[in-house]
């Protein structure tokens, strides 16, 4: 399994409003899912071999709410699919890469994930998820 783009995370004020353009284009939109620990509600929109993740805050103190307050709606993060997340995280830590949190968490769809801090990724919030076999 090679690395690939899993999804692009897009911060939105309203899932209902944001997903309508994709539905109008004829794309399928997943049922809404909530990730309590991240204080977000989301849908996934498959596009080719990748997906768009539309993220709506469920709390004013969530990362997504803060992002929208500071920068407005738009691209929040890029997510790469990696063959072995634990190995990737260990290598990054060994190489001094700054992670948002060193804890591997479980999120939407049961995916294991970790975020690389934008200071270590050219100004981009980079999410890594483990390939599901």
C-alpha positions in Angstrom: 0.0 0.0 0.0 1.4 3.3 -1.0 0.7 6.7 0.5 -2.3 8.5 -1.0 -4.6 11.5 -0.4 -7.4 10.2 1.8 -9.4 13.4 2.0 -9.4 17.2 2.1 -11.1 18.6 5.3 -13.3 21.6 4.7 -14.6 23.8 7.6 -18.2 24.9 7.0 -20.7 26.8 9.0 -23.6 24.5 7.9 -23.4 21.0 6.7 -26.8 21.3 5.1 -25.8 24.3 3.1 -22.4 23.0 2.2 -23.3 19.5 1.1 -26.1 20.7 -1.3 -23.7 21.8 -4.0 -22.2 18.3 -4.1 -25.6 16.7 -4.1 -26.7 19.0 -7.0 -23.6 17.8 -8.9 -24.9 14.2 -8.5 -22.2 13.1 -5.9 -23.3 10.9 -3.1 -22.9 12.3 0.4 -22.5 10.0 3.5 -24.9 10.2 6.4 -23.9 12.7 9.1 -21.5 11.5 11.7 -20.4 13.1 15.0 -16.9 12.9 16.5 -17.4 14.0 20.1 -13.7 14.3 21.0 -13.2 16.8 18.1 -16.6 18.5 18.7 -17.6 18.2 15.0 -20.3 16.8 12.8 -19.3 15.7 9.4 -20.1 14.1 6.1 -17.9 12.5 3.5 -18.2 13.1 -0.2 -16.4 10.5 -2.3 -14.6 12.0 -5.3 -12.6 9.5 -7.4 -10.2 7.7 -5.1 -10.3 10.5 -2.5 -13.0 12.2 -0.5 -14.0 15.7 0.7 -14.8 15.9 4.4 -17.2 18.7 5.3 -16.8 19.7 9.0 -19.3 21.6 11.1 -18.5 22.6 14.7 -20.8 21.3 17.4 -19.4 23.7 20.0 -18.1 27.2 20.0 -14.8 26.0 21.5 -14.1 23.4 18.9 -11.1 23.6 16.6 -13.4 24.1 13.6 -15.4 26.9 15.2 -12.1 28.7 16.1 -10.8 28.2 12.6 -14.0 29.6 11.0 -13.9 32.6 13.4 -10.3 33.4 12.5 -10.2 32.5 8.8 -13.7 31.8 7.6 -15.0 28.7 5.9 -12.6 26.8 3.7 -9.8 24.2 3.4 -8.9 23.1 6.9 -6.5 20.2 6.4 -5.1 17.6 4.0 -5.2 14.0 5.0 -2.8 11.4 3.8 -3.5 7.6 4.1 -0.4 5.8 5.3 0.3 2.0 5.4 1.1 1.9 9.2 0.2 4.9 11.3 2.2 3.8 14.4 5.4 3.4 12.3 4.8 6.8 10.6 4.2 8.5 14.0 7.3 6.9 15.5 9.5 8.0 12.6 8.1 11.6 12.7 8.7 11.8 16.4 12.2 10.4 16.0 12.9 13.1 13.4 11.7 15.9 15.6 8.5 16.6 13.7 5.9 18.5 15.8 2.6 16.7 16.2 -0.6 18.4 17.4 -1.0 15.4 19.7 1.2 12.3 19.9 -1.8 10.2 20.8 -3.3 8.2 18.0 -7.1 8.6 18.1 -10.0 6.9 16.5 -12.4 9.2 14.5 -15.0 9.1 11.9 -15.6 5.7 10.2 -13.3 4.1 12.8 -10.2 5.5 11.2 -7.1 5.9 13.4 -5.6 9.3 13.0 -3.0 11.9 14.1 -2.3 15.5 13.1 1.0 17.0 12.1 1.4 20.6 13.3 1.4 23.2 10.4 4.8 24.4 11.6 6.3 21.1 10.6 4.3 20.8 7.3 4.8 24.0 5.4 1.9 25.8 7.0 -0.6 23.1 6.3 -2.4 21.1 8.9 -1.6 17.5 7.9 -3.7 14.6 9.1 -2.4 11.0 8.8 -4.8 8.1 8.8 -4.1 4.4 8.6 -5.2 2.4 5.6 -8.1 0.1 6.4 -7.4 -3.2 4.7 
